[in-house]
Amino acid sequence: MLHSQTHLRTRPISAGHLRAFEAVARHLNFRAAAEELALTQSAVSRQIQGLEEEVGVVLFLRHTRAVELTSAGTQLLLAVSQALPRIDSAVRQIRQSAGRRSVSLTTFASFASMWLIPRMEAFQRDNPEIDIRIDASDSAVDLDVADVDIALRYGPAANMPAGAVRMFGEQLTPVASPWLLKGGPRLKQPADLANFTLIEAGDAHRSHLEWLTWRRWFDDHQLTRLAPKRWLYFNYAYQMVQAALAGQGVVLARLPLIAENLATGDLIETLPHEHRMDSPMAYWMIVGPRSEQRPEIRAFCEWLMGQARDTRQTIGEVPDPDEADCQD
């Protein structure tokens, strides 16, 4: 029989039943939880009963065909769902340190595709004993709890945490495939863009990236009434650049992400450099506090900042004086 609220035990509970509790609470189904844990349904039920006896209150309401969390169960689930991933992450870190060396990093998809992955071969060639895992996601990851060593992020300095290292800033510039301009309308001045298809992010006007839009560039060049031949919209920067490479239009590109395309001649700047538009954003490296002392992390960060230095030179960036201490 469960203890009443006035006779709750004070000693810490054993952790053995918590994973079963989390699985049942997530599925709200004993059979599904048992299948996930590779246990029998009766074994999971006994674990939940044992946990309820230790806690001293009912955690689930058992209905004929459903399971429902009580308020106490909901409160416990909040703590358990945060604690178990941290425990699992710590175990993975321990296992990794006992086996092969590895570096895990997170960044947004366009940066991974356009800047990071094309450069990775050099690091892998020089460090064949280090495994690399890249999580390309637009969702921010908490390095204090996640199984991730390094985050490469994009944003203004004010949004970056303490310890973030600035890799490079950016400018926006109109670029196109060279063969798009051969035999077509001339593109000698900003107003000539009215004769072309312009490529843009479909959701930029509804997000914090509004400054990436052609409309912002038009305003900066006193072309508030300019209307292009047509618009072509995509979700991601690498999709927009791919369309430009295929000759489908002119894209207002982020200079650091297409520097190599410019160097190879696959894309060309359609207007002189004075028509570039400065961006308030920059690219940053953030190292997780649990990872920064590992030699493989130090080696990767050193390589990464060397690549960032090359990019700054390629795009001709001169860092702002107040950001000089953020450079490697």
PyMOL commands that set and color helices and strands:
alter all, ss='L'
color gray80, all
select helices_A, chain A and resi 5-7+18-27+30-37+41-55+71-98+109-126+157-159+178-181+190-195+204-206+210-212+214-220+237-245+255-264+273-275+295-315+321-326
alter helices_A, ss='H'
color red, helices_A
select strands_A, chain A and resi 60-62+67-69+101-107+130-136+150-155+165-176+197-201+230-234+250-254+268-269+277-287
alter strands_A, ss='S'
color yellow, strands_A
deselect
rebuild
show_as cartoon
